Amino acid sequence: MNDRSAFAGPGTRGDRVPPVLVTTVRRLFVPAGPDTLRCRLRYTLDDPYAVTLDLFVDPVTDLRVTWVVSRELLDRGTRGPSGEGDFRVRPVGDRYGTAGALRFTLLRPEGRVCLETGLSGVRRWLDATYALVPAGDESRLLDWDALEAALLGRGGRRS
């Protein structure tokens, strides 16, 4: 699969700018609709355990479907099958067994969709997120007081 992905933002820890990946995904096993979709992967410091995957289903209106998934799940999926719920991901190879694409399967009560994109672009993007926030350091970025207040239904922060 041709990997034509692009980064926005340097994604280095010094400047704390999270990387964004914009790429094209190919729709698999669908009889109607567009063959490809624009896809954006985002990472934010506000939710360091997660990545956001936006699928732009209508380029004219910018209509999109958004999935928020575990960064760790996506990372594991670049090396082998990962995910048991409504989001599954795995590398797929060519007929010689070389992994060159990444397959996402999105499951909903209405049905499922399978998408593929270039593995190397997603891998480079994930590496940039881990350069920004290494695995195991995510909890240092969380505002525990705000999280506690939200869970307990309090509006403000404690002093």
Solvent accessible surface area in square Angstrom, and as a share of the most:
residue,aa,sasa,rsa
1,M,101,0.45
2,N,101,0.52
3,D,43,0.22
4,R,189,0.69
5,S,27,0.17
6,A,59,0.46
7,F,86,0.36
8,A,55,0.43
9,G,35,0.33
10,P,89,0.56
11,G,2,0.02
12,T,71,0.41
13,R,119,0.43
14,G,80,0.77
15,D,67,0.35
16,R,94,0.34
17,V,60,0.34
18,P,35,0.22
19,P,1,0.00
20,V,36,0.20
21,L,1,0.00
22,V,50,0.29
23,T,7,0.04
24,T,70,0.41
25,V,1,0.00
26,R,101,0.37
27,R,51,0.19
28,L,15,0.08
29,F,150,0.63
30,V,49,0.28
31,P,142,0.89
32,A,74,0.58
33,G,55,0.53
34,P,70,0.44
35,D,106,0.55
36,T,68,0.40
37,L,19,0.09
38,R,102,0.37
39,C,1,0.00
40,R,54,0.20
41,L,1,0.00
42,R,77,0.28
43,Y,4,0.01
44,T,60,0.35
45,L,38,0.19
46,D,136,0.71
47,D,67,0.35
48,P,0,0.00
49,Y,104,0.40
50,A,14,0.11
51,V,1,0.00
52,T,24,0.14
53,L,1,0.01
54,D,0,0.00
55,L,8,0.04
56,F,7,0.03
57,V,56,0.32
58,D,42,0.22
59,P,115,0.72
60,V,137,0.79
61,T,92,0.54
62,D,69,0.36
63,L,107,0.53
64,R,103,0.37
65,V,69,0.39
66,T,67,0.39
67,W,26,0.09
68,V,93,0.54
69,V,14,0.08
70,S,49,0.32
71,R,3,0.01
72,E,104,0.47
73,L,32,0.16
74,L,1,0.00
75,D,16,0.09
76,R,115,0.42
77,G,0,0.00
78,T,9,0.05
79,R,154,0.56
80,G,18,0.18
81,P,119,0.75
82,S,9,0.06
83,G,22,0.21
84,E,159,0.71
85,G,48,0.46
86,D,73,0.38
87,F,8,0.03
88,R,106,0.39
89,V,3,0.02
90,R,99,0.36
91,P,26,0.16
92,V,19,0.11
93,G,47,0.45
94,D,78,0.40
95,R,210,0.77
96,Y,164,0.62
97,G,64,0.61
98,T,85,0.50
99,A,49,0.38
100,G,36,0.35
101,A,7,0.05
102,L,0,0.00
103,R,48,0.17
104,F,1,0.00
105,T,19,0.11
106,L,4,0.02
107,L,44,0.22
108,R,138,0.50
109,P,129,0.81
110,E,141,0.63
111,G,39,0.38
112,R,155,0.56
113,V,36,0.20
114,C,7,0.04
115,L,1,0.00
116,E,8,0.04
117,T,2,0.01
118,G,3,0.03
119,L,24,0.12
120,S,56,0.36
121,G,0,0.00
122,V,1,0.00
123,R,56,0.21
124,R,122,0.45
125,W,0,0.00
126,L,0,0.00
127,D,76,0.39
128,A,22,0.17
129,T,0,0.00
130,Y,40,0.15
131,A,60,0.46
132,L,0,0.00
133,V,4,0.02
134,P,41,0.26
135,A,75,0.58
136,G,63,0.61
137,D,33,0.17
138,E,14,0.06
139,S,43,0.27
140,R,192,0.70
141,L,57,0.29
142,L,45,0.22
143,D,62,0.32
144,W,143,0.50
145,D,60,0.31
146,A,40,0.31
147,L,73,0.36
148,E,58,0.26
149,A,6,0.05
150,A,74,0.58
151,L,137,0.68
152,L,108,0.54
153,G,69,0.66
154,R,96,0.35
155,G,89,0.85
156,G,47,0.45
157,R,164,0.60
158,R,143,0.52
159,S,165,1.06
